[in-house]
Amino acid sequence: MKIHKTVNPVAYENTYYIEGDHHLIVVDPGSHWEAIRKTIEKIDKPVCRSVDPTHYDHIMSLDLSA
């Protein structure tokens, strides 16, 4: 298992990517959609989504992993 992280430089929101052998879990896909999309594409595994609270800053890029 590998853990990756991106940070929104404006709002300092953290998005975590937990990479397993066959899948990727995205935790708190916030508003830094470009970095999130690039990270998902770079890892290139099927995505499961995990959301903590449903505040907008935790779910703004949720549709990128759909």
A tleap script that builds the chain and sets N, CA, C and O, in Angstrom:
source leaprc.protein.ff14SB
mol = sequence {
  NMET LYS ILE HIE LYS THR VAL ASN PRO VAL
  ALA TYR GLU ASN THR TYR TYR ILE GLU GLY
  ASP HIE HIE LEU ILE VAL VAL ASP PRO GLY
  SER HIE TRP GLU ALA ILE ARG LYS THR ILE
  GLU LYS ILE ASP LYS PRO VAL CYS ARG SER
  VAL ASP PRO THR HIE TYR ASP HIE ILE MET
  SER LEU ASP LEU SER CALA
}
set mol.1.N position { 0.840 -1.164 0.000 }
set mol.1.CA position { 0.000 0.000 0.000 }
set mol.1.C position { 0.893 1.237 0.000 }
set mol.1.O position { 1.910 1.292 0.692 }
set mol.2.N position { 0.485 2.237 -0.800 }
set mol.2.CA position { 1.178 3.523 -0.854 }
set mol.2.C position { 0.165 4.624 -0.549 }
set mol.2.O position { -1.009 4.520 -0.906 }
set mol.3.N position { 0.629 5.666 0.106 }
set mol.3.CA position { -0.229 6.812 0.391 }
set mol.3.C position { 0.370 8.035 -0.293 }
set mol.3.O position { 1.549 8.344 -0.128 }
set mol.4.N position { -0.471 8.723 -1.064 }
set mol.4.CA position { -0.080 9.938 -1.762 }
set mol.4.C position { -0.913 11.085 -1.193 }
set mol.4.O position { -1.949 10.854 -0.571 }
set mol.5.N position { -0.463 12.311 -1.403 }
set mol.5.CA position { -1.203 13.463 -0.885 }
set mol.5.C position { -1.020 14.651 -1.823 }
set mol.5.O position { 0.074 14.887 -2.334 }
set mol.6.N position { -2.102 15.398 -2.045 }
set mol.6.CA position { -2.012 16.695 -2.694 }
set mol.6.C position { -2.580 17.725 -1.736 }
set mol.6.O position { -3.441 17.414 -0.913 }
set mol.7.N position { -2.096 18.953 -1.847 }
set mol.7.CA position { -2.546 20.038 -0.979 }
set mol.7.C position { -2.945 21.218 -1.849 }
set mol.7.O position { -2.173 21.660 -2.700 }
set mol.8.N position { -4.144 21.723 -1.635 }
set mol.8.CA position { -4.590 22.929 -2.321 }
set mol.8.C position { -3.789 24.100 -1.763 }
set mol.8.O position { -3.852 24.354 -0.560 }
set mol.9.N position { -3.036 24.827 -2.597 }
set mol.9.CA position { -2.185 25.896 -2.097 }
set mol.9.C position { -2.943 27.133 -1.621 }
set mol.9.O position { -2.366 27.978 -0.937 }
set mol.10.N position { -4.201 27.254 -1.963 }
set mol.10.CA position { -4.988 28.414 -1.540 }
set mol.10.C position { -5.703 28.139 -0.222 }
set mol.10.O position { -5.585 28.908 0.731 }
set mol.11.N position { -6.448 27.033 -0.178 }
set mol.11.CA position { -7.262 26.721 0.998 }
set mol.11.C position { -6.570 25.742 1.948 }
set mol.11.O position { -7.083 25.470 3.033 }
set mol.12.N position { -5.427 25.218 1.558 }
set mol.12.CA position { -4.684 24.226 2.353 }
set mol.12.C position { -5.522 22.998 2.684 }
set mol.12.O position { -5.459 22.466 3.792 }
set mol.13.N position { -6.311 22.553 1.702 }
set mol.13.CA position { -7.086 21.326 1.842 }
set mol.13.C position { -6.202 20.148 1.434 }
set mol.13.O position { -5.503 20.212 0.424 }
set mol.14.N position { -6.235 19.109 2.198 }
set mol.14.CA position { -5.479 17.901 1.895 }
set mol.14.C position { -6.379 16.874 1.237 }
set mol.14.O position { -7.495 16.634 1.697 }
set mol.15.N position { -5.899 16.269 0.163 }
set mol.15.CA position { -6.558 15.114 -0.440 }
set mol.15.C position { -5.567 13.967 -0.369 }
set mol.15.O position { -4.404 14.116 -0.744 }
set mol.16.N position { -6.033 12.821 0.114 }
set mol.16.CA position { -5.167 11.651 0.264 }
set mol.16.C position { -5.594 10.581 -0.726 }
set mol.16.O position { -6.775 10.452 -1.048 }
set mol.17.N position { -4.630 9.822 -1.201 }
set mol.17.CA position { -4.841 8.748 -2.165 }
set mol.17.C position { -4.196 7.497 -1.580 }
set mol.17.O position { -2.978 7.439 -1.408 }
set mol.18.N position { -5.007 6.517 -1.281 }
set mol.18.CA position { -4.504 5.269 -0.719 }
set mol.18.C position { -4.490 4.253 -1.854 }
set mol.18.O position { -5.536 3.811 -2.330 }
set mol.19.N position { -3.293 3.897 -2.270 }
set mol.19.CA position { -3.114 3.023 -3.426 }
set mol.19.C position { -2.890 1.584 -2.974 }
set mol.19.O position { -1.895 1.269 -2.322 }
set mol.20.N position { -3.830 0.725 -3.334 }
set mol.20.CA position { -3.684 -0.698 -3.067 }
set mol.20.C position { -3.132 -1.407 -4.291 }
set mol.20.O position { -2.772 -0.760 -5.274 }
set mol.21.N position { -3.063 -2.720 -4.241 }
set mol.21.CA position { -2.554 -3.478 -5.380 }
set mol.21.C position { -3.443 -3.337 -6.609 }
set mol.21.O position { -2.951 -3.338 -7.738 }
set mol.22.N position { -4.766 -3.214 -6.390 }
set mol.22.CA position { -5.700 -3.230 -7.511 }
set mol.22.C position { -6.653 -2.045 -7.539 }
set mol.22.O position { -7.489 -1.963 -8.439 }
set mol.23.N position { -6.556 -1.132 -6.594 }
set mol.23.CA position { -7.518 -0.034 -6.542 }
set mol.23.C position { -6.885 1.194 -5.879 }
set mol.23.O position { -5.785 1.140 -5.329 }
set mol.24.N position { -7.620 2.286 -5.957 }
set mol.24.CA position { -7.204 3.548 -5.363 }
set mol.24.C position { -8.376 4.110 -4.569 }
set mol.24.O position { -9.489 4.198 -5.088 }
set mol.25.N position { -8.140 4.489 -3.326 }
set mol.25.CA position { -9.161 5.143 -2.509 }
set mol.25.C position { -8.792 6.617 -2.420 }
set mol.25.O position { -7.672 6.963 -2.045 }
set mol.26.N position { -9.739 7.480 -2.765 }
set mol.26.CA position { -9.522 8.924 -2.701 }
set mol.26.C position { -10.278 9.454 -1.491 }
set mol.26.O position { -11.493 9.285 -1.387 }
set mol.27.N position { -9.559 10.093 -0.582 }
set mol.27.CA position { -10.144 10.606 0.657 }
set mol.27.C position { -10.159 12.126 0.602 }
set mol.27.O position { -9.122 12.753 0.391 }
set mol.28.N position { -11.313 12.707 0.788 }
set mol.28.CA position { -11.529 14.166 0.779 }
set mol.28.C position { -11.117 14.825 -0.534 }
set mol.28.O position { -10.188 15.632 -0.555 }
set mol.29.N position { -11.800 14.487 -1.630 }
set mol.29.CA position { -11.483 15.126 -2.910 }
set mol.29.C position { -11.999 16.569 -2.942 }
set mol.29.O position { -13.110 16.828 -3.406 }
set mol.30.N position { -11.204 17.475 -2.458 }
set mol.30.CA position { -11.602 18.881 -2.307 }
set mol.30.C position { -11.594 19.670 -3.595 }
set mol.30.O position { -11.890 19.127 -4.660 }
set mol.31.N position { -11.258 20.946 -3.513 }
set mol.31.CA position { -11.442 21.871 -4.630 }
set mol.31.C position { -10.247 21.996 -5.565 }
set mol.31.O position { -10.329 22.735 -6.546 }
set mol.32.N position { -9.168 21.322 -5.310 }
set mol.32.CA position { -7.991 21.428 -6.169 }
set mol.32.C position { -8.084 20.383 -7.279 }
set mol.32.O position { -7.243 19.490 -7.388 }
set mol.33.N position { -9.131 20.518 -8.100 }
set mol.33.CA position { -9.520 19.471 -9.038 }
set mol.33.C position { -8.444 19.110 -10.044 }
set mol.33.O position { -8.319 17.940 -10.406 }
set mol.34.N position { -7.661 20.078 -10.510 }
set mol.34.CA position { -6.634 19.780 -11.512 }
set mol.34.C position { -5.571 18.824 -10.951 }
set mol.34.O position { -5.199 17.854 -11.610 }
set mol.35.N position { -5.091 19.097 -9.746 }
set mol.35.CA position { -4.092 18.221 -9.116 }
set mol.35.C position { -4.690 16.854 -8.800 }
set mol.35.O position { -4.020 15.831 -8.941 }
set mol.36.N position { -5.940 16.840 -8.377 }
set mol.36.CA position { -6.611 15.582 -8.059 }
set mol.36.C position { -6.751 14.729 -9.319 }
set mol.36.O position { -6.442 13.538 -9.307 }
set mol.37.N position { -7.213 15.340 -10.392 }
set mol.37.CA position { -7.382 14.618 -11.659 }
set mol.37.C position { -6.041 14.062 -12.144 }
set mol.37.O position { -5.963 12.902 -12.548 }
set mol.38.N position { -4.996 14.875 -12.105 }
set mol.38.CA position { -3.677 14.424 -12.563 }
set mol.38.C position { -3.139 13.275 -11.709 }
set mol.38.O position { -2.529 12.342 -12.230 }
set mol.39.N position { -3.366 13.347 -10.406 }
set mol.39.CA position { -2.893 12.294 -9.515 }
set mol.39.C position { -3.630 10.988 -9.781 }
set mol.39.O position { -3.008 9.927 -9.828 }
set mol.40.N position { -4.946 11.053 -9.956 }
set mol.40.CA position { -5.734 9.859 -10.265 }
set mol.40.C position { -5.275 9.247 -11.586 }
set mol.40.O position { -5.121 8.030 -11.687 }
set mol.41.N position { -5.058 10.082 -12.592 }
set mol.41.CA position { -4.610 9.583 -13.892 }
set mol.41.C position { -3.211 8.966 -13.804 }
set mol.41.O position { -2.936 7.949 -14.442 }
set mol.42.N position { -2.341 9.577 -13.023 }
set mol.42.CA position { -0.970 9.083 -12.880 }
set mol.42.C position { -0.941 7.702 -12.207 }
set mol.42.O position { -0.184 6.823 -12.620 }
set mol.43.N position { -1.757 7.521 -11.184 }
set mol.43.CA position { -1.796 6.235 -10.475 }
set mol.43.C position { -2.479 5.173 -11.332 }
set mol.43.O position { -2.073 4.011 -11.321 }
set mol.44.N position { -3.519 5.569 -12.079 }
set mol.44.CA position { -4.152 4.717 -13.092 }
set mol.44.C position { -4.670 3.385 -12.559 }
set mol.44.O position { -4.318 2.318 -13.061 }
set mol.45.N position { -5.515 3.471 -11.526 }
set mol.45.CA position { -6.182 2.288 -10.985 }
set mol.45.C position { -7.658 2.627 -10.764 }
set mol.45.O position { -8.004 3.801 -10.637 }
set mol.46.N position { -8.531 1.619 -10.717 }
set mol.46.CA position { -9.942 1.894 -10.428 }
set mol.46.C position { -10.067 2.638 -9.092 }
set mol.46.O position { -9.334 2.367 -8.141 }
set mol.47.N position { -11.003 3.569 -9.048 }
set mol.47.CA position { -11.127 4.470 -7.902 }
set mol.47.C position { -12.338 4.151 -7.045 }
set mol.47.O position { -13.447 3.962 -7.547 }
set mol.48.N position { -12.103 4.094 -5.739 }
set mol.48.CA position { -13.156 4.078 -4.733 }
set mol.48.C position { -13.105 5.458 -4.074 }
set mol.48.O position { -12.023 6.023 -3.915 }
set mol.49.N position { -14.233 5.994 -3.700 }
set mol.49.CA position { -14.234 7.313 -3.072 }
set mol.49.C position { -14.574 7.194 -1.607 }
set mol.49.O position { -15.394 6.369 -1.204 }
set mol.50.N position { -13.941 8.017 -0.832 }
set mol.50.CA position { -14.242 8.094 0.591 }
set mol.50.C position { -14.368 9.559 0.959 }
set mol.50.O position { -13.496 10.368 0.643 }
set mol.51.N position { -15.457 9.892 1.628 }
set mol.51.CA position { -15.702 11.283 1.994 }
set mol.51.C position { -15.863 11.363 3.501 }
set mol.51.O position { -16.618 10.590 4.091 }
set mol.52.N position { -15.162 12.288 4.120 }
set mol.52.CA position { -15.343 12.521 5.551 }
set mol.52.C position { -16.632 13.316 5.732 }
set mol.52.O position { -17.707 12.756 5.517 }
set mol.53.N position { -16.583 14.557 6.103 }
set mol.53.CA position { -17.823 15.329 6.191 }
set mol.53.C position { -18.279 15.737 4.798 }
set mol.53.O position { -17.506 15.653 3.845 }
set mol.54.N position { -19.497 16.169 4.673 }
set mol.54.CA position { -20.019 16.580 3.371 }
set mol.54.C position { -19.913 18.085 3.167 }
set mol.54.O position { -20.737 18.667 2.462 }
set mol.55.N position { -18.937 18.712 3.758 }
set mol.55.CA position { -18.694 20.133 3.491 }
set mol.55.C position { -18.179 20.274 2.070 }
set mol.55.O position { -17.502 19.380 1.564 }
set mol.56.N position { -18.492 21.381 1.425 }
set mol.56.CA position { -18.106 21.566 0.030 }
set mol.56.C position { -16.604 21.403 -0.192 }
set mol.56.O position { -16.190 20.903 -1.238 }
set mol.57.N position { -15.786 21.813 0.771 }
set mol.57.CA position { -14.340 21.742 0.575 }
set mol.57.C position { -13.800 20.319 0.672 }
set mol.57.O position { -12.611 20.093 0.445 }
set mol.58.N position { -14.650 19.367 1.003 }
set mol.58.CA position { -14.240 17.959 1.054 }
set mol.58.C position { -14.779 17.162 -0.126 }
set mol.58.O position { -14.351 16.030 -0.354 }
set mol.59.N position { -15.724 17.745 -0.886 }
set mol.59.CA position { -16.378 16.957 -1.932 }
set mol.59.C position { -16.410 17.643 -3.291 }
set mol.59.O position { -17.020 17.109 -4.217 }
set mol.60.N position { -15.787 18.789 -3.446 }
set mol.60.CA position { -15.903 19.546 -4.701 }
set mol.60.C position { -15.443 18.756 -5.930 }
set mol.60.O position { -15.994 18.943 -7.015 }
set mol.61.N position { -14.472 17.901 -5.787 }
set mol.61.CA position { -13.953 17.145 -6.933 }
set mol.61.C position { -14.405 15.688 -6.921 }
set mol.61.O position { -13.808 14.844 -7.588 }
set mol.62.N position { -15.441 15.400 -6.175 }
set mol.62.CA position { -15.924 14.025 -6.047 }
set mol.62.C position { -16.273 13.412 -7.402 }
set mol.62.O position { -16.034 12.223 -7.618 }
set mol.63.N position { -16.826 14.194 -8.306 }
set mol.63.CA position { -17.228 13.661 -9.611 }
set mol.63.C position { -16.035 13.283 -10.492 }
set mol.63.O position { -16.221 12.555 -11.467 }
set mol.64.N position { -14.837 13.740 -10.196 }
set mol.64.CA position { -13.666 13.387 -10.990 }
set mol.64.C position { -13.346 11.902 -10.888 }
set mol.64.O position { -12.792 11.320 -11.820 }
set mol.65.N position { -13.684 11.299 -9.786 }
set mol.65.CA position { -13.356 9.897 -9.597 }
set mol.65.C position { -14.530 8.983 -9.926 }
set mol.65.O position { -14.502 7.796 -9.601 }
set mol.66.N position { -15.548 9.520 -10.560 }
set mol.66.CA position { -16.725 8.717 -10.909 }
set mol.66.C position { -16.487 7.913 -12.171 }
set mol.66.O position { -17.371 7.179 -12.612 }
savepdb mol mol.pdb
quit
